[in-house]
Amino acid sequence: MENNSEDAFAELVARHINKIYSVALRHTRNPHQAEEITQAVFVILLKKARALTKNTVLSSWLYQTARWTSVTFIRSEIRRAQREREAHMQILSEQTESAPWEQISPLLDNAMASLAENDRAAVVLRFFDGKTMSEVGEALATNEEAAKKRVNRAVEKLRKFFSRRGLVWPAAALTAAISANSVQAASPQLASSVVTLAGAQAAKVSTLALADATVKALFWGKLKSAFATGGCVLIAGAAVASAVLLEQNRASTPAQILNQVQARYASFSNYSATMKTSVATALSKNSPGTGATVADAMTIKLGRPKLYRAEEVTGAPWAMWSVGDGNYWMFFQNQYYRTNDEQLGSELLFFAPTGIIPAAFFGKTSENALKALSISPDLARLPDEQIGGVPCYTLSGSPRLSFPQNMKLTLCIGKQDLLVRQARAVMVMNARVPYTNTVVQTHESILINQRLSKTDFIHPIPAGVKPFDTFPGPQN
């Protein structure tokens, strides 16, 4: 490159283009936009090549530049308020419970951004580029054993990042998924067009402008604090982040929207809300009585890795909580209960519709209403609604859950923030006297990523009170 050799540049493009294209594609979900970003990255390389030192790990530098360029592109798209896409968003694969890639993919680049530079370089070289440990060590100016230790430490940091967001996978499964899926093949035409950029005149005006904007952003350090916290799109503030979500979801299918909602909740460090619920019970035609309607409200707090607190605020006092220490607590009918059986202690937390948010937040693989709804055969998008003044997508279907088994679920999801604003469930209960429950649950006062400590998840217990070492059941 120093001698402006087109052959050398073509070889460099062939070596790194898939990695750069894949980073851009994860940010934009649009192949055409990803190609433009890829071209811009190589323009930046041509402009900055002479400034790179011998100690620069080129592969890692290109990865980081691809992320910066992707964010710069998204900001410019929002600023110009462009509502038309160059092509439809690439159809996402249906999410499966057996493979981690579909779950970690939306968070991968944020996870990579949380690593120190040397750790990130080690991961890029080992799992994105497929280098041997010896080659990683050589690129990092160290020996093979030191490179192996650095890679293992970096992988453990990534594993903890995903684990805190409810995505628990062994390190081996995590690295296998990243190695197999993180780099997708760019088209041969894109590689050819990038090579022509060695002369710079062939690049589109928009590509050159994007490259210049990224270089300026790098120079002024506007992205430094945002990438230090891993919030790629948050650099422009909450308003830009919401606009990006709205633009990216404009052409999404109902299943895609639900998968993105799942990923959104999985990315939060904590979540708090007030849930106002009304339940209307209608008895079968052959049953005596007329049914009834009740209403109540409860607050819920969720935190990482396994912290939660849910309690009634309008009806009979009731609460359940855990601070992630293996103990699960309940306050019910003026009695305190405790168990170390996780399934028994937390199963009430995940029953739909109240359990929709906890199941998404903690990444439950079973009894997850969002996942079940996304693969429901009758999933459909209904006319948009407004809940509490928030414009919402309205999605409806029949998720298959063990409880309740016969449920028609309708979710109103904020268009800008992808948060569930209201859940409506019609449940046919096959009891001795069949009846139907119609539940409407509205989520208000939503707060995310607040400064919370373990004490915020503890329901106070009066001094001297001894809890029962089981949860309430028929015998109580």
N, C-alpha and C positions, 0 to 999 in steps of 0.2 A: 504493500500500500504506500509505503514511503516513496517508492519510485513510480507511483501511479500506474502500476501494472494491472491491466484489466483482468488478466488471467488469475492473478493473486486475489483480486477483489472478488471475482466470480467464485473462487474456491472458498473464500471466507463467507460469502453469502450462502453457499450450499451447506456449509457447516452449521450456521446459526439461524437460518431463516425460519425453520419450523418452530424453534423455541420462541422467537420473537413474535411470530404470527399467533402462536397459541396464547401468549400473554395478552395480546391485543384482543383476541377473540373472546377470552374469558371476561374482559371488561365490557366489550360492546355487544356481544352476542350477535354480531352482524359481520359476515365474512367480507363484504365489500369494504366496510369501515376498517376492519382488521387489516386488510391489504394496504389501505392508504397509510395506516399507522406504521406498518412494517416498512414501507418505503421511506417514511419520514425518519425512522430510526437509523436507516443506513445513510440517509442524507446527513444526519447529525454526526454519524461516525466519520464521514468524509470531512466534515467541517472541523471536528475535534481531534482527528487522528494524531496530528503533530503534537497536541497538548497532552496526550496520554503518556504516562511514565512507564518505565520497564517493569515496575512493580504492579501495574494494573492487571487484574485478571479480566481479560477481555470478555469472556463468556458472562461473568457476573455483571460487568459494566453494561453489556448489551441488555441483559435481563432487566436491570434497574432502569435503564433508559427507556425500554419498552413500556414499563409501568408508568413512568413519568409522562411519556408521550401519550399514552392511552388516557390518562387523567386530563391532560391538557386538551385533548381532542373532545372529551365529554363536556368539559367546561365551555369550550367554544360552541359546541352544538346547542347547549342550553342558552348561552348568551345570545346567539342569533335566533333563538326560538324556532329552529327548523322543525317542522312537523311531518315532513315527508322523508321516508327512508329511501336509501338507494336500492335496497332489496329487502325481502321479508326476513325476519329473524330466523336463524337456523333452528329447525325443530329439535327440541331437547329430547333426549331419550327418556322413556318412562323410568321413574326411580324404582330401584329394586332394593329389597332389604338385605340381600346377600352380599352386595358389592359396595365398598365404601366410597367409590369415586363420585357417584351422583350426590352424595351427602357432603363430601369435603370440597368438591370442585368450586362451589360459590365462595368458599372461605379461604381457598389455597393461597391466593396472592396476598391477602391480609395476614395470613399466618407467616408467609415468607417475609413480609415487611417487618414483622415483629423480631426477626432474627438480627443479630449483629452482622456487620458486613462480611467478616471472614466465615461465619457460620453459613450465611446465605450463599456465599461463593462455593463453599464445600458442597451444599445440597444441589446447587445448580450443576456443578461439574459432575457429581456422582450420579444423580437421578434424572436430571434433564438431558445432560449430554452423554450419559452412559460411560463415563470415564472409570478406569480401574482406580483402586486406592493409590497405587503407585503414581498414576498420572495426576490424581488430585493433589497428592503431596508435592509433586514437581511444580504444578501450577501455583501452589500456595507457598512455594519456597520452603518446604519442610520435608520430613521423611514420611514413609508410608504408614508407620505406626502412629505418628502424630496426626496424620490425616484421618486415619480410621477413628481415632478418639474424637476428633473434631466433628466428623460426620455423625457419629453415634450420639454425641451431645446435642447436635443440632436436631437430629430426628426426635430425640426425647423431648426437646422444647416444642417441636411441632405437635407431637402426640399430646402433650399437656395442653397446648392451645386448643386443640379440637376437643379434648376430654372436658375442659371447662365449659364447653358449649354443648355438652351432651352427646358428642360423637366419640364414642369409646371404641378404639380399634387397637389391636396389637401393633407394635412398631413394624413388624414384618409385613403385615397386611397393608399398613399405611404406605410404606415405601414401595411395595409392589404396585399399589394403585397409582402412585405418583409416577413411577417409572413407565408404567404401561399406558397412561392416559394423558400426562401433562403436556406432551408435545404431539401435536397433530400436524399432519402433512399439509403444507401449503401447495397451491397449484404450481405446475411448472411454468405457467405463464407469468405468475407473480415473480418467481425467481428471475426470469428473463428480464422483466421490466425493471427489477431492482438493479440488476447489473448495469443497465443503461444509465443509471443515475451517476455512474462514475464521472460522466460529463456534466451532470447537474442540469443541463438545459432541458432534458427530456422529462423531468419531473413535472407533475401538474402544479399549477399555481397554489392550489389548496394544500398539497403535500409540502411544498417549500414553506408556505406560511405556517403550517403546523410545526415543522421542524424548527423554524425561527422562534415561534412562540415557546416551544419547549426549552430551547437553549436559553432564552431570556428568563424563563421561570427557574431554570437551574442556576443561572447566574445570580439572581436576586434571592435565591433560597426560599422561595415562597412555599415550597412543598416540604421543607425539612421537618417541621413539627407534625404535619399530618402523617407522613410516612413513618415517623418515629412511633406513632401510636397505632399504625396499621390501618388507619381510616382513609383508604384511597380516595373515595368520592367525597369525603367530608371536608376536603380542603376548601371548598367554597361555602361551607356552612350548611345548616340544616335545610335551608330553602333550596339550594342547588341539589342536595342529595335527594330531596323529595321530588324535584323536577326530573332528575335522572330516572328515578324509579317509575314515575308516571310515563315518561317517554319510552322506556324499555318495555313496559307492560302493555302499551297501547295495542299492539298486534298479537298479544299472547293468547294462547288457548286457555280455557278454564283450568286444565290440568297443569299447564305451565305456571299460571298464576299461583295455584296452590303450592306447587313445589318451591316457588320463590318465597312465598309466605313462610313455609317451613324453614327455609334457609335463613330468613330474616330473624325469626325467633331464636334460632340456634346460635345466631351471632351476638345476642345480647349478653352482657354480664349479669344483669338483673332486670326484673320486670315487676311493676306494681300496678294494680288497678282496682276499681270498685265495680262489682258485678251486680246489677239490679235485675232481678228475676221475677217473672210472673208465670204461674203454672195453672192452666185451666184443665180440669178433669171432666171428661164427658163419659158417662156410663153407656153401656150398650143398650140397644132399644128394648131388650127383654129384661133389663135389670131395673130393680126398684130404685128410687132416688133420682136426684137431678144433677149430681156432681157439684163441683165447687171451684172457686178460683182463689189462689193465695199469692201473696207477693212478699218478697224479702230482698235483702241486700247483704252482700258479704264483701270483704276485702281479701285480696290475695297478694302475696309477695313471693317471688321466685328468685333464687340466687344460685351461684356456682359453688361447688359442684352439685350438691344435693341439699340445698337449703330451701325451705318453703314455710309459709305460714298462711293459713286460710282461716277466717273466722267470721261468724255471723255478726251483723251490726244492727239489725232491726228486729229480728225475731228472738226465739229462745236462745240463750247463750250457748255457743258451740264453737269449737276451734280445733284445728289440728296443725302440728308443726314439727319440724326437724331442723337441726343445725348441722346435719351431715356427719354426726358422730356415731351413727349406728342405732340411735334411739329415736323412736317415733312416738309422738305424744298426741293425746286427744283429751279435750274437755267436753263432757257431754252429761246433761242432766245433773249438773253441779258435782260431778265426779271427775277425777283425773285418772287417765289410763296411760300406760307406757308398754311398748313392746320393742324387741330388737329384730322382729320379723319384718323385713322390708316390704314384702308383698302384702302382708296383712296391714302394715302400718301406713302404706301410701296408696293402696288401691282405690280408696274413695276419691283421692286427688285427681284421678285420671278418668273417672266416669264422665261420658259426654252427657250434656253439652258443657258442663262446668269444666271438665278436664281437657277441653280442646287446647287451651293455651299451655297448661303444664306439660301435656304430652309433646307438643311441638317444641317447647323451650328445652326440655330435657332429652329430646331426640328419641322418644320411645319407638321401638320397632313394632310393638304390638299395641292394640287398643289406642292407636293414634288416629283420631278422627280425620285430621287433615290428609294424612297419607291414604286412608281408606276411601275418603271422598274423591281424591285425585284419580283413583282407578275405578270409581263407580261407573257401571255401564250406562247409567242414566244421567251422568253429570251434564249439566247444562248451565249456560249463562242466561240469567233473566234480566229484565230491564234494570238499569242502574237506579240506585236509591240514594237518599241522603239520610244519614243517621247522626243526629246531634249537629247538623250543619256540615258534616263531612261527606263529600261525594264518594260513593262506594260502588265497587263491583258487587253484583249479587249472583252467587253461584249456588246451585242446588243439586242434590243427588241423594242416593241411598247408600251410605257407607256400611260395609259389613263389619260389625263389631260383635264381640261376645255379649256385651251389654251396653245399651239396649240393642236387641236383635232386630227389631222392626222399627226403623227410624227413617224418616225423611228429614234431611238436614239442609237448612239454607243459611249461608254465611254472607254477611255484608262486610266487605273488606275495603278499607280505605285505599283509594286510588293512588294517593301520593306517598303514604307511609307503609302500605301493605300490612296494616294491623287489623285484626278482626275487631269490628266495632259492634256487631250484633250477631247472635246465633239464634236461629229459630228451629226448633225440633218438634216434630209430630211423632209420638211414640205410641204404638199399639201394644198394650200390655196384656199378655195372655194369662191372666190370673183366673181364679175360680169364677169371679165375676169380671169378664173382660171390660176394659175401659181404655180410653185414649187420653194421653197427656199431651197438651200443647204448651211447650216451654218457649218463652221469649226472654233471652238474656242479653242485656245491653252493657257494654264495657265502657266505663267512664273514668275520668281522672287518671288516664294512663301515663305512667312514668317509666322511662327506660334508662339503664346505665347510671343510676344514682349512686351516691356514696352511702353504702349500707354496710353495717357490721353484723356479726352473728347475733348480737343482742336485739337487733331489729326483727329477728325471726322467732323470738322466744315469747310465748304467751306467759304472763306472770303467774306463778304458783304461790299461794299463801304459805307463809312459814309454818312448818310442822305438818303439812299435808303429805300423806303417804299415798302415792298412786297405786292403782291396781296394776299387777304385772301381766295384763292381757288387755285386749280391746273389748268393748261392749258387744255382746251377742245375745242370743235367745236366753242364755242362762242368767243374764243380768236383768 
